[in-house]
Amino acid sequence: MKNTIKVERAKLGISQTQLAESVGVSKQTIHSIESGRFVPSTVLALKIARFFKVKVEEVFELEQSDLDGK
Amino acid sequence: MMYDYRGKVFGMILAGVGLVLLVVQKFTGFTVSPKYDSAQHFNILLFATIMGLITVMYSKEKMEDERVQAVRTKSLLYAFLMTAGAPLAFAMTMSLQPDSAIESEVLTRADIIDQARLLMFYPALGMVLYLIMFHVGLYFDAVWDYEDEAWSPKTILQHRRNKLLVVVVSIVVLLLMVLLIR
């Protein structure tokens, strides 16, 4: 799954740590999500989207491999 | 069922002190109580160290989020595989040795075969308990995994049927396993 968290963070000028604190996770978790190594839960994805004041589909996008079930 | 972060700190202190004393005891053979010999003192310190590590294992991280839980689950699965695999491999090797290779003055072939069986029993028990808990949780009890308080007295009472199912099935399976290996 792709995401634009880094871009959204840059728009607001905030660090991974600040985002992590705002949504209640560790900085390592935000880093793992940004680098595509960890897929957040629905709740966390919604929290992140709400923090950026955008829709969740604008931050997270399914890739073909997700649709193929791999 | 997990301690908060302070449990981790306590566990690390206990394990750390235990480990240092273990090493000192190993090389000096010191004893504290005249009731127990040096080897028993070593075992007592080993037990304390292991209890410290268990406390660390069952304590939350400072920031306990979903990624930590995912990492913890995977780590436990792989660690268990290695913990079960090593004694199983060793026990099978012992069981399949020719008579001349394994008999000694103290242990007969039958003793060694029995020991090998016992060695296989403990990881098997862990695996069976895990499989019971996993499948009851998966098919019967949605509360199991998603609530931190799944084993609190209030939740146990509310979902007593499922908790009872795990206990009863585990006891039955345990008895069958004991009968099998005797």
gemmi code that builds the backbone of each chain (N, CA, C; Angstrom):
import gemmi

chains = {
    "A": [
        ("MET", (0.833, -1.190, 0.000), (0.000, 0.000, 0.000), (0.876, 1.251, 0.000)),
        ("LYS", (0.528, 2.178, -0.884), (1.299, 3.428, -0.964), (0.688, 4.453, -0.022)),
        ("ASN", (1.496, 5.420, 0.372), (0.950, 6.508, 1.182), (1.709, 7.805, 0.928)),
        ("THR", (1.061, 8.888, 1.266), (1.666, 10.212, 1.019), (1.884, 10.948, 2.337)),
        ("ILE", (2.182, 10.181, 3.371), (2.352, 10.786, 4.702), (3.499, 11.785, 4.706)),
        ("LYS", (4.586, 11.418, 4.026), (5.750, 12.308, 4.014), (5.395, 13.657, 3.374)),
        ("VAL", (4.615, 13.571, 2.308), (4.213, 14.796, 1.595), (3.305, 15.641, 2.492)),
        ("GLU", (2.349, 14.978, 3.117), (1.423, 15.687, 4.004), (2.146, 16.313, 5.191)),
        ("ARG", (3.138, 15.614, 5.689), (3.940, 16.157, 6.814), (4.694, 17.392, 6.371)),
        ("ALA", (5.232, 17.297, 5.163), (6.011, 18.430, 4.628), (5.117, 19.657, 4.443)),
        ("LYS", (3.880, 19.420, 4.021), (2.931, 20.544, 3.835), (2.701, 21.276, 5.152)),
        ("LEU", (2.647, 20.482, 6.237), (2.403, 21.104, 7.547), (3.689, 21.466, 8.268)),
        ("GLY", (4.813, 20.982, 7.732), (6.110, 21.276, 8.350), (6.285, 20.601, 9.706)),
        ("ILE", (5.821, 19.368, 9.813), (5.967, 18.670, 11.093), (6.860, 17.445, 10.927)),
        ("SER", (7.428, 17.018, 12.038), (8.339, 15.877, 12.006), (7.559, 14.582, 12.227)),
        ("GLN", (8.268, 13.465, 12.037), (7.655, 12.163, 12.307), (7.268, 12.057, 13.776)),
        ("THR", (8.137, 12.589, 14.628), (7.882, 12.525, 16.078), (6.607, 13.273, 16.435)),
        ("GLN", (6.440, 14.459, 15.848), (5.252, 15.266, 16.149), (3.987, 14.561, 15.677)),
        ("LEU", (4.065, 13.973, 14.481), (2.907, 13.239, 13.968), (2.614, 12.041, 14.863)),
        ("ALA", (3.679, 11.337, 15.253), (3.518, 10.145, 16.093), (2.814, 10.507, 17.406)),
        ("GLU", (3.270, 11.596, 18.012), (2.671, 12.011, 19.290), (1.210, 12.394, 19.107)),
        ("SER", (0.907, 13.003, 17.984), (-0.474, 13.464, 17.748), (-1.444, 12.297, 17.567)),
        ("VAL", (-0.974, 11.218, 16.940), (-1.892, 10.096, 16.701), (-1.694, 8.945, 17.698)),
        ("GLY", (-0.751, 9.127, 18.633), (-0.616, 8.157, 19.721), (0.154, 6.895, 19.381)),
        ("VAL", (1.157, 7.014, 18.529), (2.031, 5.872, 18.237), (3.479, 6.324, 18.376)),
        ("SER", (4.400, 5.367, 18.191), (5.814, 5.710, 18.302), (6.331, 6.282, 16.979)),
        ("LYS", (7.464, 6.956, 17.069), (8.079, 7.527, 15.865), (8.473, 6.417, 14.890)),
        ("GLN", (8.919, 5.287, 15.462), (9.330, 4.157, 14.606), (8.149, 3.631, 13.797)),
        ("THR", (6.965, 3.681, 14.383), (5.778, 3.205, 13.659), (5.488, 4.121, 12.474)),
        ("ILE", (5.561, 5.429, 12.687), (5.324, 6.377, 11.590), (6.370, 6.141, 10.499)),
        ("HIS", (7.610, 5.958, 10.916), (8.686, 5.722, 9.941), (8.427, 4.444, 9.149)),
        ("SER", (7.977, 3.395, 9.848), (7.691, 2.110, 9.183), (6.541, 2.249, 8.189)),
        ("ILE", (5.528, 3.034, 8.563), (4.383, 3.242, 7.655), (4.828, 4.025, 6.422)),
        ("GLU", (5.593, 5.102, 6.651), (6.057, 5.937, 5.528), (6.898, 5.143, 4.549)),
        ("SER", (7.741, 4.265, 5.081), (8.637, 3.497, 4.202), (7.961, 2.251, 3.649)),
        ("GLY", (6.679, 2.084, 3.937), (5.914, 0.984, 3.356), (6.175, -0.377, 3.991)),
        ("ARG", (6.848, -0.381, 5.135), (7.167, -1.670, 5.769), (6.062, -2.121, 6.718)),
        ("PHE", (5.177, -1.226, 7.090), (4.116, -1.582, 8.025), (2.812, -0.983, 7.540)),
        ("VAL", (1.749, -1.817, 7.528), (0.430, -1.326, 7.115), (-0.366, -1.004, 8.373)),
        ("PRO", (-0.821, 0.242, 8.537), (-1.548, 0.607, 9.752), (-2.938, -0.009, 9.777)),
        ("SER", (-3.481, -0.075, 10.981), (-4.857, -0.538, 11.123), (-5.801, 0.539, 10.593)),
        ("THR", (-7.075, 0.176, 10.471), (-8.084, 1.133, 9.985), (-8.143, 2.338, 10.909)),
        ("VAL", (-8.137, 2.075, 12.203), (-8.237, 3.153, 13.191), (-7.066, 4.121, 13.054)),
        ("LEU", (-5.876, 3.563, 12.962), (-4.699, 4.423, 12.858), (-4.705, 5.205, 11.550)),
        ("ALA", (-5.099, 4.553, 10.462), (-5.163, 5.233, 9.162), (-6.151, 6.397, 9.217)),
        ("LEU", (-7.288, 6.184, 9.863), (-8.297, 7.245, 9.987), (-7.780, 8.380, 10.866)),
        ("LYS", (-7.060, 8.012, 11.920), (-6.502, 9.044, 12.817), (-5.516, 9.924, 12.059)),
        ("ILE", (-4.670, 9.269, 11.252), (-3.658, 10.013, 10.485), (-4.349, 10.940, 9.487)),
        ("ALA", (-5.349, 10.417, 8.776), (-6.063, 11.237, 7.786), (-6.770, 12.409, 8.464)),
        ("ARG", (-7.385, 12.142, 9.608), (-8.085, 13.202, 10.345), (-7.099, 14.271, 10.797)),
        ("PHE", (-5.911, 13.835, 11.216), (-4.895, 14.803, 11.658), (-4.512, 15.733, 10.514)),
        ("PHE", (-4.376, 15.151, 9.310), (-4.007, 15.963, 8.151), (-5.203, 16.689, 7.547)),
        ("LYS", (-6.380, 16.434, 8.081), (-7.626, 17.051, 7.619), (-7.890, 16.724, 6.134)),
        ("VAL", (-7.635, 15.480, 5.786), (-7.928, 15.006, 4.428), (-8.654, 13.670, 4.546)),
        ("LYS", (-9.152, 13.186, 3.400), (-9.804, 11.874, 3.399), (-8.725, 10.793, 3.431)),
        ("VAL", (-9.096, 9.645, 3.969), (-8.108, 8.571, 4.130), (-7.584, 8.089, 2.763)),
        ("GLU", (-8.458, 8.148, 1.734), (-8.025, 7.717, 0.393), (-6.997, 8.678, -0.212)),
        ("GLU", (-6.933, 9.886, 0.332), (-5.946, 10.842, -0.187), (-4.564, 10.582, 0.407)),
        ("VAL", (-4.533, 9.843, 1.515), (-3.242, 9.529, 2.152), (-2.789, 8.110, 1.788)),
        ("PHE", (-3.731, 7.176, 1.791), (-3.391, 5.770, 1.539), (-4.032, 5.293, 0.244)),
        ("GLU", (-3.227, 4.535, -0.519), (-3.726, 4.053, -1.804), (-3.336, 2.583, -1.986)),
        ("LEU", (-4.306, 1.787, -2.407), (-4.022, 0.374, -2.657), (-3.170, 0.223, -3.905)),
        ("GLU", (-2.262, -0.751, -3.840), (-1.467, -1.069, -5.035), (-2.016, -2.350, -5.662)),
        ("GLN", (-1.552, -2.638, -6.861), (-2.033, -3.814, -7.583), (-1.777, -5.096, -6.784)),
        ("SER", (-0.630, -5.145, -6.113), (-0.286, -6.351, -5.342), (-1.263, -6.561, -4.186)),
        ("ASP", (-1.790, -5.455, -3.636), (-2.784, -5.582, -2.566), (-4.070, -6.179, -3.121)),
        ("LEU", (-4.430, -5.752, -4.348), (-5.670, -6.238, -4.959), (-5.547, -7.692, -5.391)),
        ("ASP", (-4.300, -8.082, -5.767), (-4.079, -9.472, -6.165), (-3.966, -10.394, -4.961)),
        ("GLY", (-3.907, -9.830, -3.783), (-3.853, -10.634, -2.562), (-2.483, -11.196, -2.261)),
        ("LYS", (-1.421, -10.567, -2.784), (-0.063, -11.084, -2.540), (0.590, -10.362, -1.364)),
    ],
    "B": [
        ("MET", (-3.305, -8.788, 30.243), (-2.439, -9.714, 30.979), (-1.003, -9.230, 31.033)),
        ("MET", (-0.765, -8.024, 30.584), (0.604, -7.544, 30.568), (0.807, -6.473, 31.630)),
        ("TYR", (2.018, -6.469, 32.145), (2.376, -5.413, 33.091), (2.607, -4.124, 32.315)),
        ("ASP", (2.538, -2.999, 33.007), (2.878, -1.764, 32.305), (4.401, -1.626, 32.244)),
        ("TYR", (4.856, -0.507, 31.734), (6.290, -0.339, 31.461), (7.164, -0.520, 32.705)),
        ("ARG", (6.620, -0.223, 33.860), (7.424, -0.360, 35.093), (7.801, -1.826, 35.322)),
        ("GLY", (6.930, -2.739, 34.853), (7.241, -4.158, 34.950), (8.495, -4.502, 34.183)),
        ("LYS", (8.659, -3.853, 33.032), (9.833, -4.111, 32.204), (11.092, -3.652, 32.945)),
        ("VAL", (11.016, -2.495, 33.559), (12.169, -1.967, 34.296), (12.519, -2.901, 35.457)),
        ("PHE", (11.483, -3.307, 36.193), (11.694, -4.220, 37.319), (12.304, -5.540, 36.842)),
        ("GLY", (11.752, -6.075, 35.761), (12.227, -7.346, 35.223), (13.680, -7.273, 34.777)),
        ("MET", (14.039, -6.153, 34.144), (15.419, -5.993, 33.671), (16.386, -5.913, 34.847)),
        ("ILE", (15.969, -5.238, 35.897), (16.831, -5.143, 37.089), (17.004, -6.536, 37.707)),
        ("LEU", (15.878, -7.241, 37.847), (15.923, -8.580, 38.451), (16.804, -9.519, 37.626)),
        ("ALA", (16.596, -9.497, 36.306), (17.378, -10.376, 35.421), (18.849, -9.970, 35.422)),
        ("GLY", (19.108, -8.690, 35.410), (20.488, -8.208, 35.382), (21.247, -8.588, 36.644)),
        ("VAL", (20.625, -8.311, 37.788), (21.261, -8.662, 39.069), (21.415, -10.186, 39.168)),
        ("GLY", (20.381, -10.891, 38.772), (20.420, -12.355, 38.797), (21.559, -12.905, 37.958)),
        ("LEU", (21.731, -12.331, 36.755), (22.777, -12.804, 35.849), (24.168, -12.555, 36.429)),
        ("VAL", (24.370, -11.385, 36.989), (25.672, -11.054, 37.595), (25.968, -12.031, 38.740)),
        ("LEU", (24.973, -12.228, 39.602), (25.171, -13.143, 40.732), (25.399, -14.574, 40.252)),
        ("LEU", (24.731, -14.949, 39.159), (24.905, -16.282, 38.565), (26.371, -16.502, 38.179)),
        ("VAL", (26.906, -15.531, 37.466), (28.299, -15.639, 36.992), (29.242, -15.704, 38.186)),
        ("VAL", (28.999, -14.846, 39.169), (29.858, -14.832, 40.375), (29.750, -16.177, 41.095)),
        ("GLN", (28.505, -16.665, 41.211), (28.292, -17.940, 41.908), (28.968, -19.093, 41.176)),
        ("LYS", (28.928, -19.029, 39.839), (29.545, -20.083, 39.025), (31.039, -20.172, 39.295)),
        ("PHE", (31.695, -19.024, 39.405), (33.147, -19.022, 39.551), (33.605, -19.109, 41.006)),
        ("THR", (32.806, -18.652, 41.938), (33.227, -18.679, 43.339), (32.533, -19.767, 44.141)),
        ("GLY", (31.370, -20.202, 43.664), (30.614, -21.229, 44.375), (30.035, -20.743, 45.703)),
        ("PHE", (29.841, -19.430, 45.834), (29.386, -18.900, 47.129), (27.984, -19.422, 47.470)),
        ("THR", (27.734, -19.534, 48.752), (26.401, -19.913, 49.227), (25.955, -18.904, 50.278)),
        ("VAL", (24.652, -18.761, 50.409), (24.104, -17.822, 51.388), (23.437, -18.600, 52.524)),
        ("SER", (22.720, -19.639, 52.150), (22.008, -20.421, 53.164), (22.686, -21.784, 53.335)),
        ("PRO", (22.939, -22.205, 54.555), (23.562, -23.520, 54.765), (22.621, -24.674, 54.421)),
        ("LYS", (21.345, -24.337, 54.233), (20.350, -25.383, 53.930), (20.545, -25.972, 52.525)),
        ("TYR", (21.115, -25.153, 51.633), (21.254, -25.576, 50.233), (22.709, -25.579, 49.813)),
        ("ASP", (23.041, -26.523, 48.931), (24.423, -26.591, 48.457), (24.646, -25.594, 47.312)),
        ("SER", (25.870, -25.600, 46.799), (26.252, -24.610, 45.784), (25.424, -24.752, 44.510)),
        ("ALA", (25.196, -26.006, 44.096), (24.434, -26.240, 42.862), (23.001, -25.735, 43.014)),
        ("GLN", (22.434, -25.922, 44.194), (21.071, -25.447, 44.443), (21.015, -23.921, 44.442)),
        ("HIS", (22.064, -23.298, 44.989), (22.120, -21.835, 44.944), (22.137, -21.349, 43.511)),
        ("PHE", (22.899, -22.060, 42.662), (22.966, -21.683, 41.252), (21.567, -21.764, 40.633)),
        ("ASN", (20.854, -22.842, 40.905), (19.511, -23.009, 40.347), (18.544, -21.942, 40.838)),
        ("ILE", (18.680, -21.552, 42.111), (17.799, -20.512, 42.659), (18.047, -19.185, 41.930)),
        ("LEU", (19.332, -18.880, 41.718), (19.677, -17.632, 41.013), (19.218, -17.698, 39.553)),
        ("LEU", (19.347, -18.884, 38.953), (18.891, -19.070, 37.565), (17.384, -18.850, 37.476)),
        ("PHE", (16.665, -19.380, 38.436), (15.214, -19.208, 38.480), (14.848, -17.726, 38.593)),
        ("ALA", (15.554, -17.019, 39.472), (15.275, -15.586, 39.652), (15.546, -14.813, 38.361)),
        ("THR", (16.639, -15.175, 37.681), (16.985, -14.513, 36.411), (15.900, -14.762, 35.374)),
        ("ILE", (15.463, -16.014, 35.287), (14.428, -16.352, 34.304), (13.123, -15.638, 34.634)),
        ("MET", (12.784, -15.536, 35.916), (11.564, -14.810, 36.307), (11.664, -13.344, 35.897)),
        ("GLY", (12.861, -12.777, 36.005), (13.079, -11.399, 35.555), (12.819, -11.266, 34.064)),
        ("LEU", (13.336, -12.239, 33.288), (13.150, -12.203, 31.830), (11.680, -12.383, 31.459)),
        ("ILE", (10.986, -13.249, 32.196), (9.553, -13.449, 31.937), (8.777, -12.167, 32.229)),
        ("THR", (9.158, -11.480, 33.302), (8.504, -10.207, 33.639), (8.721, -9.193, 32.510)),
        ("VAL", (9.936, -9.142, 31.975), (10.218, -8.248, 30.841), (9.350, -8.637, 29.654)),
        ("MET", (9.259, -9.954, 29.408), (8.512, -10.461, 28.254), (7.035, -10.075, 28.315)),
        ("TYR", (6.501, -10.076, 29.552), (5.087, -9.796, 29.713), (4.800, -8.352, 30.124)),
        ("SER", (5.734, -7.476, 29.836), (5.518, -6.057, 30.130), (5.376, -5.267, 28.846)),
        ("LYS", (4.585, -4.202, 28.933), (4.380, -3.366, 27.752), (5.585, -2.472, 27.526)),
        ("GLU", (5.696, -2.015, 26.287), (6.691, -1.004, 25.962), (6.189, 0.356, 26.456)),
        ("LYS", (7.104, 1.325, 26.471), (6.727, 2.674, 26.902), (5.595, 3.199, 26.014)),
        ("MET", (5.753, 3.017, 24.698), (4.709, 3.386, 23.743), (4.217, 2.074, 23.108)),
        ("GLU", (3.121, 1.569, 23.608), (2.615, 0.269, 23.178), (1.593, 0.505, 22.062)),
        ("ASP", (2.059, 0.424, 20.812), (1.128, 0.629, 19.712), (0.992, -0.661, 18.899)),
        ("GLU", (0.245, -0.585, 17.809), (-0.081, -1.814, 17.065), (1.146, -2.436, 16.412)),
        ("ARG", (2.119, -1.608, 16.034), (3.317, -2.155, 15.423), (4.103, -2.976, 16.438)),
        ("VAL", (4.178, -2.485, 17.654), (4.861, -3.215, 18.730), (4.192, -4.574, 18.924)),
        ("GLN", (2.868, -4.589, 18.901), (2.143, -5.848, 19.097), (2.389, -6.807, 17.936)),
        ("ALA", (2.452, -6.283, 16.715), (2.726, -7.134, 15.549), (4.133, -7.720, 15.648)),
        ("VAL", (5.087, -6.901, 16.028), (6.471, -7.373, 16.162), (6.562, -8.409, 17.277)),
        ("ARG", (5.854, -8.129, 18.384), (5.877, -9.061, 19.521), (5.330, -10.428, 19.099)),
        ("THR", (4.224, -10.446, 18.383), (3.607, -11.707, 17.957), (4.562, -12.514, 17.088)),
        ("LYS", (5.155, -11.837, 16.103), (6.083, -12.536, 15.202), (7.291, -13.061, 15.974)),
        ("SER", (7.807, -12.252, 16.869), (8.991, -12.659, 17.650), (8.676, -13.899, 18.482)),
        ("LEU", (7.502, -13.886, 19.113), (7.119, -15.026, 19.941), (7.000, -16.293, 19.101)),
        ("LEU", (6.412, -16.173, 17.932), (6.234, -17.339, 17.054), (7.586, -17.927, 16.658)),
        ("TYR", (8.502, -17.085, 16.216), (9.809, -17.580, 15.788), (10.621, -18.112, 16.950)),
        ("ALA", (10.546, -17.410, 18.083), (11.297, -17.870, 19.259), (10.769, -19.224, 19.716)),
        ("PHE", (9.457, -19.374, 19.696), (8.864, -20.647, 20.105), (9.300, -21.765, 19.169)),
        ("LEU", (9.337, -21.462, 17.877), (9.753, -22.466, 16.898), (11.158, -22.968, 17.212)),
        ("MET", (12.048, -22.046, 17.527), (13.427, -22.437, 17.842), (13.478, -23.167, 19.182)),
        ("THR", (12.682, -22.716, 20.145), (12.677, -23.355, 21.467), (12.152, -24.780, 21.364)),
        ("ALA", (11.148, -24.972, 20.520), (10.585, -26.308, 20.349), (11.481, -27.155, 19.461)),
        ("GLY", (12.038, -26.557, 18.446), (12.812, -27.295, 17.449), (14.089, -27.912, 18.001)),
        ("ALA", (14.812, -27.162, 18.805), (16.102, -27.644, 19.310), (15.951, -28.911, 20.168)),
        ("PRO", (15.114, -28.896, 21.221), (14.972, -30.131, 22.001), (14.375, -31.282, 21.202)),
        ("LEU", (13.477, -30.966, 20.266), (12.886, -32.023, 19.429), (13.974, -32.707, 18.603)),
        ("ALA", (14.806, -31.895, 17.965), (15.877, -32.445, 17.132), (16.840, -33.266, 17.985)),
        ("PHE", (17.187, -32.722, 19.147), (18.113, -33.427, 20.049), (17.504, -34.739, 20.519)),
        ("ALA", (16.237, -34.690, 20.912), (15.569, -35.882, 21.441), (15.449, -36.966, 20.370)),
        ("MET", (15.136, -36.563, 19.153), (15.035, -37.551, 18.074), (16.393, -38.176, 17.799)),
        ("THR", (17.432, -37.369, 17.831), (18.788, -37.874, 17.612), (19.147, -38.896, 18.696)),
        ("MET", (18.792, -38.528, 19.945), (19.058, -39.452, 21.054), (18.303, -40.763, 20.856)),
        ("SER", (17.053, -40.642, 20.437), (16.196, -41.829, 20.300), (16.697, -42.774, 19.224)),
        ("LEU", (17.326, -42.232, 18.200), (17.695, -43.051, 17.051), (19.139, -43.553, 17.090)),
        ("GLN", (19.862, -43.237, 18.195), (21.248, -43.703, 18.275), (21.281, -45.220, 18.438)),
        ("PRO", (22.306, -45.892, 17.888), (22.432, -47.338, 18.112), (22.751, -47.621, 19.576)),
        ("ASP", (22.440, -48.818, 20.057), (22.598, -49.192, 21.463), (23.982, -48.845, 22.009)),
        ("SER", (25.010, -49.227, 21.283), (26.376, -49.071, 21.789), (26.730, -47.602, 22.031)),
        ("ALA", (26.117, -46.730, 21.277), (26.494, -45.311, 21.371), (25.894, -44.635, 22.596)),
        ("ILE", (24.773, -45.163, 23.097), (24.090, -44.390, 24.135), (24.046, -45.042, 25.500)),
        ("GLU", (24.332, -46.297, 25.603), (24.259, -46.921, 26.931), (25.466, -46.553, 27.762)),
        ("SER", (25.232, -46.387, 29.052), (26.346, -46.114, 29.957), (26.104, -46.943, 31.208)),
        ("GLU", (26.977, -46.798, 32.170), (26.812, -47.574, 33.409), (25.602, -47.084, 34.200)),
        ("VAL", (25.310, -45.797, 34.053), (24.251, -45.209, 34.870), (22.895, -45.274, 34.171)),
        ("LEU", (22.888, -44.986, 32.883), (21.625, -44.935, 32.174), (21.514, -46.090, 31.185)),
        ("THR", (20.351, -46.734, 31.201), (20.127, -47.786, 30.214), (19.530, -47.159, 28.958)),
        ("ARG", (19.425, -47.943, 27.947), (18.831, -47.477, 26.699), (17.388, -47.003, 26.941)),
        ("ALA", (16.684, -47.785, 27.753), (15.286, -47.434, 28.048), (15.202, -46.089, 28.757)),
        ("ASP", (16.134, -45.833, 29.687), (16.151, -44.540, 30.395), (16.320, -43.401, 29.411)),
        ("ILE", (17.251, -43.589, 28.495), (17.564, -42.511, 27.552), (16.390, -42.274, 26.606)),
        ("ILE", (15.751, -43.327, 26.197), (14.572, -43.178, 25.341), (13.475, -42.430, 26.096)),
        ("ASP", (13.296, -42.772, 27.379), (12.288, -42.089, 28.197), (12.612, -40.616, 28.359)),
        ("GLN", (13.884, -40.329, 28.585), (14.321, -38.936, 28.729), (14.058, -38.160, 27.442)),
        ("ALA", (14.337, -38.818, 26.323), (14.112, -38.165, 25.023), (12.627, -37.852, 24.853)),
        ("ARG", (11.783, -38.788, 25.281), (10.339, -38.594, 25.164), (9.892, -37.409, 26.011)),
        ("LEU", (10.435, -37.327, 27.201), (10.080, -36.215, 28.103), (10.544, -34.883, 27.517)),
        ("LEU", (11.717, -34.935, 26.907), (12.271, -33.723, 26.300), (11.385, -33.220, 25.172)),
        ("MET", (10.741, -34.148, 24.487), (9.845, -33.762, 23.398), (8.494, -33.304, 23.927)),
        ("PHE", (8.146, -33.762, 25.126), (6.837, -33.471, 25.684), (6.632, -31.979, 25.944)),
        ("TYR", (7.665, -31.319, 26.490), (7.473, -29.921, 26.892), (7.231, -28.964, 25.722)),
        ("PRO", (8.031, -29.012, 24.656), (7.665, -28.146, 23.527), (6.346, -28.543, 22.891)),
        ("ALA", (6.048, -29.860, 22.893), (4.769, -30.299, 22.337), (3.616, -29.713, 23.150)),
        ("LEU", (3.776, -29.702, 24.465), (2.733, -29.139, 25.335), (2.501, -27.671, 25.011)),
        ("GLY", (3.598, -26.928, 24.872), (3.479, -25.507, 24.531), (2.751, -25.310, 23.220)),
        ("MET", (3.095, -26.122, 22.222), (2.466, -25.986, 20.905), (0.987, -26.302, 20.965)),
        ("VAL", (0.647, -27.369, 21.699), (-0.756, -27.771, 21.790), (-1.571, -26.688, 22.499)),
        ("LEU", (-1.027, -26.150, 23.573), (-1.742, -25.087, 24.296), (-1.937, -23.870, 23.406)),
        ("TYR", (-0.892, -23.517, 22.659), (-1.006, -22.391, 21.736), (-2.109, -22.663, 20.706)),
        ("LEU", (-2.133, -23.867, 20.130), (-3.123, -24.193, 19.096), (-4.549, -24.135, 19.657)),
        ("ILE", (-4.722, -24.600, 20.886), (-6.046, -24.556, 21.509), (-6.477, -23.104, 21.698)),
        ("MET", (-5.587, -22.318, 22.317), (-5.930, -20.919, 22.596), (-6.163, -20.152, 21.304)),
        ("PHE", (-5.340, -20.395, 20.320), (-5.450, -19.685, 19.052), (-6.787, -19.987, 18.380)),
        ("HIS", (-7.152, -21.265, 18.312), (-8.369, -21.617, 17.585), (-9.638, -21.264, 18.342)),
        ("VAL", (-9.606, -21.361, 19.673), (-10.772, -20.910, 20.446), (-10.934, -19.403, 20.247)),
        ("GLY", (-9.818, -18.695, 20.322), (-9.865, -17.246, 20.143), (-10.347, -16.866, 18.759)),
        ("LEU", (-9.912, -17.631, 17.760), (-10.236, -17.313, 16.368), (-11.698, -17.586, 16.051)),
        ("TYR", (-12.208, -18.729, 16.487), (-13.539, -19.156, 16.048), (-14.661, -18.911, 17.060)),
        ("PHE", (-14.298, -18.756, 18.339), (-15.362, -18.663, 19.335), (-15.401, -17.349, 20.098)),
        ("ASP", (-14.292, -16.638, 20.134), (-14.235, -15.511, 21.062), (-13.580, -14.304, 20.423)),
        ("ALA", (-14.378, -13.452, 19.835), (-13.833, -12.270, 19.156), (-13.186, -11.309, 20.143)),
        ("VAL", (-13.614, -11.398, 21.395), (-13.075, -10.502, 22.426), (-11.615, -10.814, 22.732)),
        ("TRP", (-11.250, -12.051, 22.506), (-9.947, -12.586, 22.945), (-8.766, -11.688, 22.628)),
        ("ASP", (-8.652, -11.370, 21.360), (-7.436, -10.721, 20.890), (-7.542, -9.206, 20.896)),
        ("TYR", (-8.766, -8.714, 20.850), (-8.909, -7.289, 20.593), (-9.051, -6.455, 21.846)),
        ("GLU", (-9.179, -7.138, 22.977), (-9.297, -6.364, 24.210), (-8.108, -6.626, 25.108)),
        ("ASP", (-7.528, -5.578, 25.577), (-6.399, -5.714, 26.481), (-6.803, -6.400, 27.781)),
        ("GLU", (-8.073, -6.243, 28.132), (-8.548, -6.802, 29.393), (-9.195, -8.153, 29.197)),
        ("ALA", (-8.754, -8.898, 28.166), (-9.409, -10.162, 27.830), (-9.360, -11.148, 28.990)),
        ("TRP", (-8.343, -11.019, 29.866), (-8.237, -11.947, 30.975), (-8.515, -11.274, 32.308)),
        ("SER", (-9.171, -10.115, 32.295), (-9.532, -9.493, 33.570), (-10.700, -10.272, 34.170)),
        ("PRO", (-10.871, -10.246, 35.500), (-11.961, -11.013, 36.123), (-13.324, -10.688, 35.522)),
        ("LYS", (-13.561, -9.411, 35.209), (-14.867, -9.009, 34.665), (-15.091, -9.653, 33.294)),
        ("THR", (-14.043, -9.616, 32.443), (-14.181, -10.175, 31.094), (-14.278, -11.697, 31.144)),
        ("ILE", (-13.527, -12.305, 32.055), (-13.585, -13.766, 32.185), (-15.005, -14.188, 32.549)),
        ("LEU", (-15.617, -13.417, 33.437), (-16.989, -13.738, 33.860), (-17.985, -13.559, 32.712)),
        ("GLN", (-17.771, -12.489, 31.941), (-18.681, -12.223, 30.826), (-18.538, -13.282, 29.737)),
        ("HIS", (-17.306, -13.765, 29.535), (-17.064, -14.714, 28.453), (-16.615, -16.056, 29.032)),
        ("ARG", (-17.261, -16.431, 30.127), (-16.791, -17.614, 30.858), (-16.893, -18.879, 30.025)),
        ("ARG", (-17.851, -18.933, 29.113), (-17.999, -20.141, 28.321), (-16.735, -20.419, 27.503)),
        ("ASN", (-16.209, -19.386, 26.863), (-15.027, -19.578, 26.025), (-13.772, -19.851, 26.835)),
        ("LYS", (-13.667, -19.162, 27.965), (-12.492, -19.379, 28.818), (-12.535, -20.795, 29.388)),
        ("LEU", (-13.735, -21.230, 29.745), (-13.919, -22.587, 30.287), (-13.575, -23.617, 29.207)),
        ("LEU", (-13.954, -23.301, 27.980), (-13.659, -24.196, 26.857), (-12.162, -24.418, 26.732)),
        ("VAL", (-11.397, -23.330, 26.818), (-9.932, -23.439, 26.719), (-9.388, -24.295, 27.856)),
        ("VAL", (-9.845, -24.026, 29.074), (-9.321, -24.749, 30.242), (-9.659, -26.232, 30.139)),
        ("VAL", (-10.915, -26.536, 29.812), (-11.350, -27.941, 29.750), (-10.610, -28.682, 28.636)),
        ("VAL", (-10.581, -28.105, 27.455), (-9.891, -28.754, 26.330), (-8.414, -28.942, 26.653)),
        ("SER", (-7.788, -27.936, 27.257), (-6.359, -28.039, 27.602), (-6.117, -29.168, 28.589)),
        ("ILE", (-6.986, -29.271, 29.613), (-6.806, -30.341, 30.619), (-6.973, -31.707, 29.966)),
        ("VAL", (-7.993, -31.851, 29.131), (-8.242, -33.136, 28.462), (-7.045, -33.507, 27.584)),
        ("VAL", (-6.595, -32.558, 26.801), (-5.465, -32.823, 25.901), (-4.206, -33.138, 26.710)),
        ("LEU", (-3.998, -32.408, 27.786), (-2.820, -32.643, 28.635), (-2.842, -34.058, 29.205)),
        ("LEU", (-4.007, -34.482, 29.698), (-4.127, -35.827, 30.257), (-3.846, -36.878, 29.179)),
        ("LEU", (-4.381, -36.654, 27.992), (-4.154, -37.598, 26.883), (-2.660, -37.659, 26.539)),
        ("MET", (-2.009, -36.504, 26.540), (-0.577, -36.477, 26.224), (0.216, -37.230, 27.287)),
        ("VAL", (-0.141, -37.015, 28.555), (0.581, -37.697, 29.635), (0.391, -39.209, 29.520)),
        ("LEU", (-0.840, -39.617, 29.234), (-1.121, -41.066, 29.071), (-0.314, -41.639, 27.917)),
        ("LEU", (-0.183, -40.838, 26.875), (0.504, -41.310, 25.672), (1.985, -41.515, 25.906)),
        ("ILE", (2.584, -40.599, 26.687), (4.045, -40.696, 26.825), (4.470, -41.577, 27.983)),
        ("ARG", (3.520, -42.014, 28.803), (3.909, -42.844, 29.941), (4.393, -44.202, 29.493)),
    ],
}
model = gemmi.Model(1)
for chain_id, residues in chains.items():
    chain = gemmi.Chain(chain_id)
    for i, (resn, *xyz) in enumerate(residues, 1):
        res = gemmi.Residue()
        res.name, res.seqid = resn, gemmi.SeqId(i, " ")
        for name, pos in zip(("N", "CA", "C"), xyz):
            atom = gemmi.Atom()
            atom.name, atom.element = name, gemmi.Element(name[0])
            atom.pos, atom.b_iso = gemmi.Position(*pos), 0.0
            res.add_atom(atom)
        chain.add_residue(res)
    model.add_chain(chain)
structure = gemmi.Structure()
structure.add_model(model)
structure.setup_entities()
